[in-house]
């Protein structure tokens, strides 16, 4: 008789898979809600091949279900190698060839803010089943993803190893959530969310953008493809304009080129001379369009081929102005439908268009920098001080258009300097 153990929180497809295993000659061991769900889907004849783990081990579930599968009869069966089967049989134990398990929803439980609920959702037995089976993958098949339930026939050792890798990754992701819940912010996992067209240079073709500890990142690529420098320019500029708009109460725009700001502008009305110089005389400009025009014309030469960041939804007026400039891409919280179509026409349809909500926030106040084998982390730089014109120790050339007061210009200088230092 072949044995499989099934103990899952996510019961997607598990009843169908249990019937498949029974039809292939397996006896299924199961616990709690999984046992109940499987039993209800089986015929009386099939139910003869379904056994509660407590009946198999002769030891009841205890502590309200905290201890169910932690028993030598279970784990010896999972961990036994082919050369140990005689020892197993001599002890009256059976080999368990298939382990199907996934873990309690700890990430969801910790969002409740109820510590007792979070602690009860730290899975012990399921985690141990997964690690034991993955360790012994040449002899025991481990499945943690319902999408893999149909792939169990004629598996090579390498294919079994892939399932083991997925199992360890599933357990590691779970452990990272728990470690972070208890305060360890240095434990991280990266989730690829977008391929990059290349890295810092065109010959660096193995490049990707990842989410940290989640793949639920609200950054959307609406058009075009991203490069490494594009991402840095877009996010630095977007942090700047969102902070500026929030503090000053008007739309803001920034022009970034090769990780440095070429210009920053606020959506305040242009004077007659500015409309002439900026080539918008006679145009009816929205505040967002005005912010863009100001940012782009701080230093037009440096802005050539820039990445544009805008704090507010992009309208048709702004899109028409962006269309006439040489630019690599744009990021904003949203786009009017017609504006999006106008922008998609740039660069023969390859213009990069990114969308990110303004209320997007880092999960905590920690920033990280990785260099080779080292990681540095530190608190997010949110310090501001008033810079007096008579007491400047460092002069930095930063172009800000539309900042009417010394305090506003100082605000921008510090915003930009902070981001330049953060990238150094």
Phi, psi and omega in degrees: 000130176269143182243143171227146175243134181234121178213100188229150169272311177279109187265017178303122175071003188287327181291317178297320181292323178298317178297322178298315180296318179298318179294338178268006174096015180269147165261131185258131172257137182207170185225157167044231183295330178294315178301314182298317181295317181293315183301320182293343182262356185259154172284162178306324180292318179292330181296341178294340180256021175239126184228137173292141178303321181296326177288325180290318183275339185077015181232125186287158169296136183228172178056042178066028179094000178295331178238112181229310186251000182280086184209140180304328182295329177281308189282333172296320179296325180283319188274349184294131173275171180300324181281001180247007185293327178295320177297318180298313181295323180296337178264006179074026181252156181251147175286131174258114191267338183227131175239124177241115185206144164215169200254161177305152183280070184297318183302321178288320182295322183289338177292340181291336183079004180261110186300318181299321179293318179298316181296320179294339180263015169274106186284131178250304183295313180297318178300318182291320175302314183297312182294320180297313181292320180294321177300323184257035188302331178296338185244340183229125179277129179242131180232123178243350183245121179304335179294344183263001187296336182273357186251070183236357185264138172054046182279138173278168178298322179296322178293321175298323180296324177297317177296323177295319178299317178297323180293314178296322178296319178299315180291321181294318178301319179297315181295325178297317178301318181293315180300319180291325177299323180273005170110358181274099184273000180270348179280123188219152171226140182258135179243111178300128180240334178213136169284142175261146182295329170191174180276223182295329179232154185301333181280353179268083192269353178262089189217144180208157173255131185238151167272148181263115179065010176197150170257005179268070181256128187283004178288123179246134173264103184277338181195151177077191180225152187263146167245169183303310181294324177305315183297314180297312180300316183296312186286322176296314180296321183290320175302317182297309186290326178293319178294318180295315181297320180296318184282326188257349172077018177224157176300148179227152178220152179222148175243114180248140178221118178054049174073008179238145179284126174268337179184153177224139181221152176250152184280059177249148190303140178278146172280171184301317181297321180295321179297327177289311183296322184272003176061045176230020180300130179088351178277146172268110188257136171278163177303323179294317179297321179296318177301316179297313182300318178297314182296315185292331185260008171298314179210079186304325181294315179291333181280352182300118182078031186276180169244129187261135175240132182228135188280339188238166179305138182274124180259177183297321180302314179293317181299320179297322179289321177296323184300328184278352182260156174274114187212149180275331184180179183212148174228138181202167180289333178190173182221137169298149184305312181293323178298319179298318179295323178296314182293325180295343179281342182293151177052043179055038178086004184255008182295132182280124180234118181246149177229130181213128181301147178294330183273011176298131183227151172295148182293340177206183184265025181254135172248153184231147170224128179248129176227112182054243184265008185245147175237132171246139173223152186199164179293145177302137183279102180237022184279137173229144172222158179277126180259120180271139183302331183271002186224046179261122179270339181229134177253121180242130180275104179227127183267121177233122182251129178098358175277114192273336186239163178299320179299319179295317179295321177295321177303312180296317180303315182290321175305311185288317180299319178303319182285327174294317179294322180296333181271349185283000000 
